[in-house]
Amino acid sequence: MPTIDLLENTKKAADQIAQFKSSPLPLYKQLKSDKLSLTEYLEQIDPTPKDENGKPLIQLDAFERLLMLNDVKLSGPGSFTLEQLHKQVEYLMPELVLREIKAGMSVDPLYDPKDCIAASVPSKATYNPLYIPNQVRNTVQTRRDKSLGARANTSKGGEFPVVQICRREKTIQVEDLGKQIEAPYNLIKDYGWEDFAIFLRLVGAQLAADDLQDIYDIGITGDGTVGAAPNTFAGVAGTLAYTDLIRNWTSFGPPFKMSRVLAPVQSLETILAMAQFQDPEAGFEFQRTGNPVTPMGARLKQIDVVPGATPVGTVIVTLDHRFAIREVFNEDLTVESEAIIARKYEKAVVSQAKRFCVIADGAIKRIVWT
């Protein structure tokens, strides 16, 4: 529990934003302009104490402490309904809704896109990506220097290999991506927050799955500045064999490695049914945690491909999560404050202005086994 001294700081933070209780829209407009969430703003004026490694020393962050100060109960017996929350802390509702949606975005590692992203970079509406091409200028090309170039011993007359950091000729346009929540207030107002929050987390989980789908699509069609990832498949059409995964794994070459496998259901079922992945220990882990096997140490991600659409379920995208994909964003995830404060949940839009693009050409591949 927070100490008395810490709660005194929270009271000061509460006093500082008390002016917005009756009219909170100016606060959220200013936060949007400053590219801050309410939680981030509160942490600036009421920082959560942390140890030397940056780990919080208490469980509650600045926003949660403010809820506690307002005697808000979100779960368990006596938890607030949506109507009670609006009556007591309406000025905090946009942030409360947003936090639940964000929590849903990382609810399941099978669909979480965050561990497929090497960097998340703020940007303007248009962006010229930097990248590393999958080639080097060198006198003698070997397997080792096909991507970034092996070091050379110039004392023996060699030349240093050139590692190129280039800028794409084409620009990418950051896109406004999101969903609209459709929930008439009169329909939901008497339900407990704990009940309603499940649906907000479900919205977040779907947003995460959509992001993962976008990353998968980049491997199939490119990001708008570079084309599709190279196809490593050289087996029998219509059959995905263990050797095809091995070939893809070896195609990366140092310093890259296959660390993520994005696969639609048809491909995922084929991989999980391979004899090489029927190890009893791996099977026990799958049964115990629901986390699938990790081919060559790579983490599996499930992609939702619409039946009959192109590409079909026999296209797999593999990548090195450390070097393959960059997330470029102009605006962090937001929810329409006006709609939430006005209790017009049927018009509330949650969105983010962003785009994904390739960093290193050699860090993303695909297996087309049709």
LINHU-V812135 format. One record per backbone hydrogen bond with DSSP energy under -0.5 kcal/mol. CO is the residue of the C=O (numbers start at 1). NH is the residue of the N-H. Records with the same first field share a line. If there is no record, write none. Layout:
BEGIN
CO->NH + NH
END
This chain:
BEGIN
3->7
4->8
5->9
6->10
7->11
8->12
9->13
10->14
11->15
12->16
13->17
14->18
15->18
17->20
18->21
23->26
24->27 + 28
25->29
26->30
27->31
28->32
29->33
30->34
31->35 + 36
32->35
37->41
38->42
39->43
40->44
41->44 + 45
42->46
49->57 + 58
51->54
55->51
61->65
62->66
63->67
64->68
65->69
66->70
67->72
68->71
72->74
73->80
76->79
80->193
81->85
82->86
83->87
84->88
85->89
86->90
89->92 + 93
90->93
92->96
93->97
94->98
95->99
96->100
97->101
98->102
99->103
100->104
101->105
102->105
103->106
104->107
108->111 + 112
110->302
113->116
114->117
116->118
119->121 + 327
121->329
125->174
127->129 + 172
129->168
131->133 + 166
132->361
133->135
136->138
137->162
139->141
140->142
143->146
152->154
153->156 + 158
154->157
161->163
162->137 + 164
164->166
166->131
172->127 + 174
175->177 + 354
177->352
179->181 + 350
181->183 + 348
184->187 + 188
185->188 + 189
188->191
189->83
191->82
192->195 + 196
193->197
194->198
195->198 + 199
196->199 + 200
197->201
198->202
199->203
200->204
201->205
202->206
203->207
204->208
205->209
206->210
207->211
208->212
209->213
210->214
211->215
212->216
213->217
214->218
215->219
216->220
217->221 + 222
218->222
219->229
226->223 + 224
230->232 + 366
235->237
236->239
239->241
241->244 + 245
242->246
243->247
244->248
245->249
246->250
247->251
248->252
249->252 + 253
253->256
257->259
259->299
260->319
261->263 + 301
262->317
263->303
264->268
265->269
266->270
267->271
268->272
269->273
271->274
274->277
275->278
279->283
280->284
281->285
282->286
283->287
284->288
285->289 + 290 + 291
286->290
290->292
293->295
294->297
295->298
299->261
301->263
303->265 + 305
304->306
306->309
312->315
313->267
314->369
315->264
316->367
317->262
318->365
319->259 + 260 + 321
320->323 + 324
323->360
324->359
325->118 + 119
326->328 + 357
327->121 + 329
328->355
329->123
331->353
334->351
335->337
336->340
337->341
338->342
339->344
340->343
343->345
344->347
345->348
348->181
349->336
350->179
351->334
352->177 + 354
353->330 + 331
354->175
355->328
357->326
359->132 + 361
360->363
361->364
363->320
364->230
365->318
366->232
367->316 + 369
369->238
END
